[in-house]
Each structure stands twice: as structure tokens, then as C-alpha cells.
Amino acid sequence: MLFFYIQQANLKGFNTKLTMKNFYTYILSLLLLVPVITKAQITTVPEFPNANSEITITFDSSQDSRLGTFTGELYAHTGVMIEGNADWQHVIGSWGDNTAQPQLTNNNDGTYTLVITPNITDFYSVTTGEVVTQIAAVFRSADGSQQSNDLFIDIYQEGLNVSFSSPTDNKMIAKNEELQVEIKSNISESLSLYLDGDLVENTTSEQEINTSIQSTVSGNHELVAVATSGSEEARETIHFYVREDVIVEDMPTGVIEGINYIDDNTVTLAMYAPKKDFAFVIGDFTNWEVDNAYQMKKDEDYFWITIDNLTAGQEYVFQYVIDGDVKIADPYADKVLDPWNDQYIDDSTYPGLIDYPSDKTTEIASVLQTGQTAFNWTDSQFTMPASDDLVIYELHVRDFVATGNIKTVTDTLDYLDRLGVNVIELMPFNEFEGNDSWGYNPSFYFAPDKAYGTKEDYKTFINECHKRGIAVFMDMVLNHTYGQSPFLRMYFDGTNPTADNPWYNENHNFENTDAHWGYDINHESEATQKLVDRINAYWMNEYHIDGFRFDFTKGFSNKNHPNSGSDVWGSDYDADRIRLLKRMADEIWKVNSDAIVSFEHLSDNTEETELANYGIHLWGNANGNYNEATMGYNENNKSDLSWTSWKQRGWNAPRVVNYMESHDEERLMYKNLQYGNSSGDYDVTDLNTALSRIETAAAFFFTIPGPKMIWQFGELGYDFSIEENGRVGKKPIRWDYQDNANRKRLYDVFSALIKLKKEEIAFESDDFVLATSQALKRIEINHSDMNVRIIGNFDVVAGEINPNFSETGSWYDYFTGKEITVSNPTETIALEPGEYHIYTNKQLTTPDIPAAPIANNVVINGTFKELETLTASYDYSDINNDLEGSSILQWYRADDSNGTNEESITGATQLTYTLAAADRNKYIRFSVTPVAATGEPASGEIVFSNYTDKIVSIVNPPVASNLVISGTEREDEILTASYDYSDIDGDLEGNSTYQWYRADDASGTNEETIAGATDLTYTLTADDRNKFIRFSVVPVAATGDPSNGEIVFSIYTGEIVSLVNKPLASNVSISGIYREDETLTANYDYSDIDGDLEASSIYQWYRADDANGTNEEAITGATELTYTLVRDDRGNFVRFSVIPFAASGELLQGDIVYSSYSDEISYSTGIDDVLKKELRLYPNPVRDILHLENLKDVKTLYLFNTSGKAIVSVNMPNASTELNLRNLASGVYILIFELEDGSKLSKKIIKQ
């Protein structure tokens, strides 16, 4: 939660002539967008609650911008604000805990009630001495998914109070505009309202004033409410600003919305803001003051201002203030500062990032900089890859490199270049909300997000991609934004965009709330279309972006989509949407005719066909079908791949961007390993098998004509779920996968297939057939240059498939280079599960793909009993057909089947192993590291068998069980132990070993062996008083090996009862008056369970600084039941203790017992008491002059700071004195009054 609040006390004490203009204008800027809690939203009974009163809070949820029409259960996440502390204190319960946090009562009229009882202090457990200034609360739904704004309710001190009901502080008005003013007091005899130091109105008959005022003087003004009752006074101060009339003047020619750089020293700022009345610029060049000199001029629906005398190369931070209540950064800025998130950006990612001016403003701010050095582009020779050849690598910067920045991604381009991709599609990288995100929550469309790097870093990345022939696509989100967008905030009611917002719809056009992301952009609006076109053109021109993937383009029209039927997700044909999307594509192609326009549309094929035939690319989600195939589930056509064909869709060109994985889909390998099918020894959940299934899928993916997309690390078999750390949360970055030979092979296969696709024109053929509905799949490609047949077995059992070769003669296996002679084109070919082949009738260069040998199906056979021989077996394979060499074998033993304390068995390095005595009750497993006789790499990955069952010993030790202690658990009584003896070999019991133990508690603290207690019975002694006893047995057999069993313990007895008892003191209390010179009396009850009478018990009195016992000391000589309070006890707290003593018995001394602390000891009645009653000092807190009245019998007056340094001293002050504290630093000070009788009185002063 973010809490925005400045206490009213921080604005009090201003000079009535506004001499603190600079401070005020800062406060005005700071508070312009603070949510206002209106009287209509929160009402309290009483109206001026104090910490010792019960308070009934009534909350009107309809007035809250975040809850709106919510009518469900509400709970209070609530605490208090304590004077001197900026954070919430004494918060009740934890967020979302409905058992601890108080529930509001629903009044069923749009309002809710919360009763704070018996008073605020007790309800929140406020500590003595703390001063409550406000109740702080957020009212939330039962599940925490909906919540109110942060709510603050002023808490007043007891006595006289006054406050403004209206206007809100820092309101901005025009000249001669009426300002309604309402002030209220609780017990005033006189109530006055002042404007800039002049009395406006006074009443002595009412406790409120309602009036209106006007001002013709522009600038800052001060309102002060003053209430008096007798000699007591209360006051409150607020401010308002009167602006000049808006100048209407045409914008200079050529100026567009945003920052217009005129020269190295001049900018013109322009903003489109129809129906707005006025706007100011605040920033570094205005010293962050609202100043009429920086009020923007108006040109119909635009506001603009030219600012000169800027320093070339210097960054200036600024914001717009619109109609006095909205503060935004420039929506078109290419750099913004974020008050919440910039602090977490590492200097290595964004060196020299300027600090957000947190002491001057709030909300996101924009940055301008004249005289910037242009980027040196060197990509003029770059050519966009052909549409048919596109191999797109979807990449999320955060989860791709450990630094999480684009600079490091640039350093990895060799890896991607070797893979062969020719497009990198970056997930959204224009400024989004927060730093840790997928980026689908855009906030500023023209600024690259600083969390990934600088503007220069992004341009360097794109430039380096172009040098390698790699295009860069940008994932663009134009369907929606969230709450930080300045386009939204300019026209926003706190819950929804307002009806006059030029860019947004008031409400979503999808009734399905799962299709609601943020706030819905209105693409029918001309303002939106102009903005969209400018965004797209900007990234192509300024950053050389080559294409776009547009997110959720089904949301681009305003057609209503009901929450039932076929159109829940907007998939039905929508002519308006097609019109809008074609319009946007046309504008993109006007800027760059080669630009790729790609949609995440996923709609009805009739609509997608129309878009595709217009030249637009569309995402083709084949994740489910490919994953069913890789897992080995092919029934009911669930693994059919035919929809990946643009021909099957009826399109006129290959514009479906197929993908097996994307950022939004589950990872194939994760489901392979979790849910893969199996048959016999073939198991898809085995890592190497799962990887080989991805390899087979890749052969049926890249070879299908048309664009393709892969998700990052899919080429290495990434196997962490999309739900790891939450769907959009950070995922493990696994560059170490390259060290695994089989994962590296997958990368090499991907690379070889991508090379094949890009270099061989046959894969652009429109003469192809996909026979992919069954487990045994085939792709047929015919082209004048080369014919291709791809066959593969996605089943988990062997099968045969007709390859349907197009001709007889020689065909070549792409990956092995092996030539086969085909005499019968339809003769079936046998395929093992997961096996595949790519055959061409033209011999191609065989890819050089190192393949390590593989061991599978590692199994242990035999009888799991000592002296038996176990035999291991496994299957060896090598894709390069290298024979097995000297594979490395090893046996292991462990304490359990989880591998606890596993160790390699020395010398056990053969396929067989004979179980020994050391294996008794252990668990065994076997491993093999396959080694090829030839080839590179020669060694494969180590593979383990499962653990065996527990190894049975041929001899067994005796066992003791069911240990029980019986008898009376009291001193001098006899305890008897019993147990059951057994021996699996039938050996009779011999001389089993017994032992008794005593401990301080039933957990065994300070347990000790009881000397000589080695029989089945034990007589309790005085040493066992208040102890706990247990018994152990080591069973011993009369014959057999081994003869000794494991030691077994009973549970502890209860506490042993003593025959004698200590005397006790209880109900220790203090009575009397807690004032100097008064006598206190201690009382207590004495008892002794053995009936012993009390002797001379020991008494002691103590004093401490507070009721928590701080700096407690024993009072010398205070050792009686009574004690007379002395001067040293003033302001302290006292308590009493007794150590009871018995006159007779074995245990004479009892435990010491203390009373509670007394209340604070007060002064004896005298001059200081009179002064305390009559002294009057105000205001407190104070800014300038502190007034002191009725200083009777004061000899000397001192003012100390908290370090103990005397700041002011006044000898023999007048009865009425003023102290000028204007030049003192803010903080807490102590006034000490030294009185004529030598006593002292202190008061705490808060200087603001």
C-alpha cells in the first residue's frame, strides 16, 4: 500500500501575510493528487473524536473511487498514526485475516459502520504516552481483491477543536470565482475565519461558519479558522491558489503533442486536453512552484508553452498540472522518472540515472533534454527476411539474462545467431508499471523501460541485430493500459474513465471479466487512431523497429461481447474490428512497406482469413496439439497438426505464425516430464526421452512452410512450468542447460532445422500435405528443386508408416546423410517410439551434431537379502551408432529410499554386486555413465536406477517394545517398568540392560542417569522432587548374532510430587495515594501447603522510570510493609516484592513475588501544582512565536534540545512571555520551569 498523507499540523503557523510562499507552493504541488476523503465519504460520531472516546465510523462506499458499487462484506485493515511517526502503528491483524481484522456492519443502504469501542486507545492497544493523531484504514473485501483508497480520520486532543469542512486544502480557483468555506468547532464560545490575516466572519452564537469568498489577487492565499473558549484557543490553516486568466493563442507551426525541441536552449511543450480549462507546467525550471508565469496557453483543444534559457545537455524534470487536480508526466516523453521503482534499478543497467525529486513532487515525472547526441546507426544495409522464412525468437529480457538488461542480451546475440533465428521479438519494453513484469501493463508508450536499460542500449541492441541480419519485432499493447497512463488519468473518476476521455471507453465491451485487463482503449476514437499511428511510427523511425506483434487485437472494436455463447472471448466475425485493424496496418506500411504486422488475434477463421489475405500475420497457437504429441497422447486427433497449415485455413499466403510454445503457454518439456505417457521400458517422463520427443516435434514444426516462432530456451528443453513463482513471476535462467549433452544436442537440431528451412526453397512450397492426425505422422513437400518426406512416430510403442515417397530411386536422411534406395514408394518403414526421419531426394550437407551415448531403462534384479547377488541391466544407444565402450558402473547404499547418507560402495563397479553385512537394513541402487568406443562426446549423462527395497539381514537383533512405567509418581513411591521382548530368530532373552533417568521437564532438559537405578523397579527419592522420570532397556538375547538390540526408551512420567512444599506469597498489591510525602502500604496473602506458619518474610520497595521497569533500582532502606514517597520518586513508578519465609518445615524460603507498578508518582501539592493548573502555552506545535501566560512563581525558564543542550534561558520571566523559536530546527524541545521553592516543572514543545 502507498499512503499519501501530510498532517494538518504541518501547515499550521503560517504568517498571515504568506511570507512562506516557497514552502507553500511545494506543499501545493505535493498534494495536488492526494485522494481527498470527503465528509460525505466518512462521517464520525462524535465529530471531533479523541483517543479516549468511543467512535462510530460510517463509510459511504459509493463515494470511494476504488470500491464504487461494491455491496459485499467489508473488513478493516486499520491502525493509527502516532505523533512523531510517519508509519502506521498498532495495525490490527494481517492483511486478509478475517478472523483478526474487524468487520464493518453493512447498513444495506450503500454505507457501512465500524464502531471503535470502548475507546481508540484500548481498541488499538495504544501505549501509554503515545499521542494518536489519526485513525488509518483501508476497507477491503473478504478475499482482499477489492479495497478502498487509504482513509485517514483525524483524532483530536480533548478540549477545544476546530476544522475546515470545505474547501479541501490547496484548492485552485480562478479570479473572482466563489470559494465555499465551512468551518466547525466543538465547544467554542467564539469562532472566527481569517483570509490572509484579515477577519472574514466571526460568531459567538454558533459553532460553525458557512460563507463564500472571492479573490481578485492571483497567487497563494491563506485561510485560518480560530476557535476560542475562555482562555483556550484552537486554530487550523489551509491554503488556496488563484490563477490568472488563460491566454488564448495559436500554437507555433509544426508543434505536435509532447516535447518539441526548438534549439539547444528552447523547447515547446504541447498537450492535447479537450474540455480542460487550464494547465500549468511545474518542474526544475519553475523550482517546482505553481507559477502563473508557467501557465500554458490555449489553442482550442491544446495547451502549449515555450520555455527557453535551458542548458544544452542538461536533463530537466517536469510535470503538467491540469485543472488544479490532475498532475501527469508528458505522455509523449521518451524518459520518465518513477517515484516508486527507479530506486531499484541497478547502476549497471542504467548508469547515472538522475534521482526522482521526491522532496518536491509526487507521481511519475517526465524528462526533457536539449542538445542530445544522435545515435550512430550503421544498419543501412539491413534487409528484412522474407515472410516465408521468418523464424522468430520470443524473448523476455528479465528472464533471459541474469542482469535483466538489454545490454547483456546484446552480448548473447552470437548464441541466437548460431541458432539461426532471423527475428527477435521482444516482449513489451516501452515503459510499463513497476520493474518486474511481463510488460502487458503499459504506462508510457514513447519511453523504453529503464528497468532494461538506456535508450542508447536499446538502439545498440537493434543495430547489432541488424548487423547479423536479425530483425527486431516489438510486442505492443494497445488494447488497454492500467492506472498510471497519463492519457487515462487526465479523464478519470477514480474508478473508470470519464465519458469525455478522448482515448478510452467508459466500460469494457467484454462482459467476460477474464478479458478485462486494465482500462479499455477506444479504437473508434480519432484521438486514439492518431495516437496509435504516432506510437507505431515513432518506434519504426526512432528505434528502427522492423515489425510489431499486437496484443489481444480482438479488443480493438467497441462491439459488445456477451458472457455466453461463442463470443465470450470476442472470436465471432467483427467487420468494425477488421476495418480498424486494416486502417492501422495501412498506416504502418506507409512508414515502412516491409514492416511485419502480426496480431495475437485467435478469432474465427473467417475473420483471420480476411486479415491474412490483407497481408497481416496472425499468431497460430499449436501448443496443445504439439504437447499431446510429445507426451504420447494421440487418440481422437488430439495431436493433429493440420491447422498449422495456411492452406488448411484457406488463406492465400503463409501468414500464420505457428508456435509450439510462447510466453503465454505451458512449456512442452514440463508436461512431458510431469504427464508423459509410457509403455514398458519406454517412458516419456525420463529426461532424455522427453528431450528426444521435443526433437521429433521440431522436425514436424520448422519444416511446415510458413513463419515460425519459438519461446526462449525452448531450444534447450526448458522444463520449469509457466506457473513457477506465479504465472508472470521471475523464472530460473538456465544457461547451464548447455552443459548437458542431450540438451545441447536439441539446440543443435533446432539450429540444423532452422538452417534447412531458411536455405532450401522447397520449404516455401505451396505443394505440401500434412498427414498428422494420428500418432504416426507424415509431411509431404514437393518442389521443383527438391522433394521432402518427414516421418515420425509420436506413439510410445513401435509402429510402421507409409512414407509415400514421390518417386523411386535415391533418397537421403538429412541428419545422418545415409542414402536409401526406394523401389516401392509406399512400402512401410518401421519406427521406434519417438523416432523420426527427414528424407530429401537431393543430397544435402549433413549437419554436424555431436551426440552423446544414452543409457535408459536402468534396472536392478535379484533377491534383496544379505549374501544374495544383484544384477543391473540397462539399454545403451547412440544416435551416431557408436558402439559402447567402457561405460562407468557404480553401486550405492543408503539409509532409506530417499538416499539419506548415500555412499558409493567401494569396489562395486561391475554389473553384479553381492550384498554384504554392511548392507543390512540399507537400500541399494546402481548407476551407469554410458561411454562410446568412438565419437565425440564419448561420455553421456549418468543415469540411476531406482532404490531397492530394504536389504534383509540373515541375522536379526532382539527387539524391545511397548515400554511402560507404572506406579504413583510421588516421592518415596516405587515405579515399575515393563516391556515386550521379541527376536525374529527365536533367541530367548538374556541379561537385558536397564537404566532409569531424571530430567527437569518432559522434553528431557538436563537429563541425567540415576546412579544405581538399573533394575525394573525404582524408588523415588528427594532428588526426584519436581523432576520427570523415564526408563530404558537394551534387549540382549541369550544366543544368536547379534545378541544386543537397539536401546529403547519409555516416555517421561508426569512431574514427581514432593512430600514437602515451599511457602507461597500471592495477591501482592500496593495501596495509598501516589504522591510525594504520601505513605504506601503493601499487602499480600501467605500460604503453606504443609501448614507451616510465616516467619520474617523479606520485603523490598523499588522505583523505575516507567511501568515497564526501565532503570529499576531497589530503594535503600525501604524494607517494610509501608513506604513514604520522597522527592526522588517524583515522576517515577514504584513496586513492592516479598520473599515468603516459613517458621518451620523442610523448605523455609519461598519464591520472590512482585506487585504491579504504581501509577506515576506526582509532586506534592505546592507551587508547581498551582502552575500546572494555570500555565498556558500556545501554539504547540509551534513555528515562530511561543506564547507563555500565567508564569507564577517561576524563577528561571530553560529550553533544552533532546541532546540536553540549553538553547534558551530566561531569569525571572514576566507573567506573560513570548519566545521566538523561528530560527530553531524542527524537532522536540523541553521547557523546564525552575520555581521559587526549588521544584521544577517540564513541558514538551514540538517545533515545526
Secondary structure, 3 states (H helix, E strand, C coil): CCCCCCCHHHHCCCCCCCCCHHHHHHHHHHHCCCCCCCCCCEEEECCCCECCCCEEEEEEHHHCCCCCCCCCCEEEEEEEEECCCCCEECCCCCCCCCCCCCECEECCCCEEEEEECCCHHHHCCCCCCCCEEEEEEEEEECCCCCECCCEEEECECCCCCEEEEECCCCEEEECCCCEEEEEEECCCCEEEEEECCEEEEEECCCCEEEEEECCCCCEEEEEEEEEEECCEEEEEEEEEEEECCCCECCCCCCCCCEEEEEECCEEEEEEECCCCCCEEEEEHHHCCCCCHHHECEEECCEEEEEECCCCCCCEEEEEEEECCCEEECCCCCCCEECCCCHHHCCCCCCCCCCCCCCCCCCCCEEEEECCCCCCCCCCCCCCCCCHHHCEEEEECHHHHCCCCCHHHHHHCHHHHHHHCCCEEEECCCECECCCCCCCCCECCCCCECCCCCCHHHHHHHHHHHHHCCCEEEEEECCCEECCCCHHHHCCECCCCECCCCCCECCCCCECCHHHCCCEEECCCCHHHHHHHHHHHHHHHHHHCCCEEEECCHHHCCCCCECCCHHHCCCCCCCHHHHHHHHHHHHHHHHHCCCCEEEECCCCCHHHHHHHHHCCCEEEEECHHHHHHHHHCCCHHHCCCCHHHCHHHHCCCCCCEEEECCCCCCCCHHHHHHHHCCEECCEECCCHHHHHHHHHHHHHCCCCCCCCEEEECCHHHCCCCCCCCCCCCCCCCCCHHHHHCHHHHHHHHHHHHHHHHHHHCHHHHCCCEEEECCCCEEEEEECCCCCCEEEEEECCCCCEEECCCCCCCEEEEECCCCCEEEECCCCCCEEECCCCEEEEECCCCCCCCCCCCCEEEEEEEECCCECCCEEEEEEEEECCCCCCECCCEEEEEEECCCCCCCCEECCCCCCCEEECCHHHCCCEEEEEEECEECCCCCCECCCEECCCCCCCECCCCCCEEEEEEEECCCECCCEEEEEEEEECCCCCCECCCEEEEEEECCCCCCCCEECCCCCCCEEECCHHHCCCEEEEEEECEECCCCCCECCCEECCCCCCCECCCCCCEEEEEEEECCCECCCEEEEEEEEECCCCCCECCCEEEEEEECCCCCCCCEECCCCCCCEEECCHHHCCCEEEEEEECEECCCCCCECCCEECCCCCCCECCCCHHHHHHHHCEEECCCECCEEEEECCCCEEEEEEEECCCCEEEEEECCCCCEEEECCCCCCEEEEEEEEECCCCEEEEEEEEC
